[in-house]
Amino acid sequence: MALIETSIKINASPEKIFSHVSSLDSLKSEYVVGVEADGPVKLGTKIKTKIKSTMGVENVITSEVIAYQKDKIFGTKTFAAPPASDVISTYILEP
């Protein structure tokens, strides 16, 4: 499994950034036709995201919140069908 790390400085508080990255609304775009969670976003929450391709095909992406510490860390694991690999995304927020 490959590990890719990056860092960015954003002129906003960790609270504001956490609110954005942990919001289901932030997942919406012209290709996302639906987002639903099995409850409030917290550790263990399952999220289903419906994506529509440019050719009109819909796919459902399933993720789980695997790290959640308010205003400090937010992580998800997105499950992929073989031969693709699962993807883990983690946001670590610092002032």
C-alpha positions in Angstrom: 0.0 0.0 0.0 1.3 3.4 -0.9 1.4 6.2 1.6 1.0 9.8 0.3 1.4 12.7 2.7 0.9 16.3 2.1 0.7 19.5 4.3 -1.0 22.8 3.7 -1.4 26.0 5.7 -4.9 27.5 5.6 -5.7 30.9 7.1 -8.6 29.6 9.1 -9.1 28.1 12.6 -8.9 24.4 13.2 -12.6 24.6 14.3 -13.7 26.1 10.9 -11.7 23.6 8.9 -12.9 20.6 11.0 -16.5 21.8 10.5 -15.9 21.8 6.7 -14.1 18.4 6.3 -16.5 16.6 8.6 -19.7 18.0 6.9 -21.6 15.8 4.5 -22.5 19.0 2.6 -18.8 19.5 1.7 -19.0 16.3 -0.3 -21.6 17.7 -2.7 -20.5 18.7 -6.2 -21.9 18.5 -9.7 -21.1 14.7 -9.8 -22.4 13.9 -6.3 -26.1 13.2 -6.6 -26.6 12.1 -3.0 -24.9 11.7 0.4 -26.4 9.9 3.4 -25.0 8.7 6.7 -26.3 6.1 9.1 -26.4 8.7 11.9 -24.6 11.8 13.1 -21.0 12.1 11.8 -18.8 10.6 14.5 -16.4 7.7 15.0 -17.9 4.6 13.2 -20.4 6.5 11.1 -21.0 4.9 7.7 -21.4 7.3 4.7 -22.8 6.4 1.3 -22.0 8.8 -1.5 -23.8 8.5 -4.9 -21.6 9.6 -7.8 -22.9 10.2 -11.3 -20.2 9.9 -14.1 -20.1 12.2 -17.1 -21.7 9.2 -19.0 -24.7 9.1 -16.6 -23.6 6.0 -14.7 -24.3 6.0 -10.9 -21.9 4.4 -8.5 -22.2 4.3 -4.7 -19.0 4.8 -2.6 -19.1 3.6 1.0 -16.9 5.1 3.7 -16.5 4.9 7.4 -15.3 7.5 9.9 -12.2 6.0 11.5 -10.8 9.0 13.3 -12.8 11.7 15.0 -11.5 14.1 17.6 -13.4 17.4 17.3 -11.4 20.2 15.9 -8.2 18.1 15.9 -8.5 15.0 13.7 -10.9 13.6 11.1 -10.3 10.4 9.1 -12.3 8.2 6.8 -11.7 4.8 5.1 -13.3 4.4 1.7 -14.0 0.9 0.6 -13.2 -0.1 -2.9 -14.2 -3.0 -5.0 -11.3 -5.2 -6.2 -9.0 -4.8 -7.9 -8.9 -1.3 -6.5 -7.6 -0.7 -3.0 -9.3 0.9 0.0 -8.3 4.5 0.7 -7.7 6.1 4.1 -7.8 9.9 4.3 -6.8 11.7 7.5 -6.9 15.4 8.4 -4.8 16.4 11.3 -5.5 20.0 12.3 -3.1 22.3 14.1 -3.4 26.0 15.0 
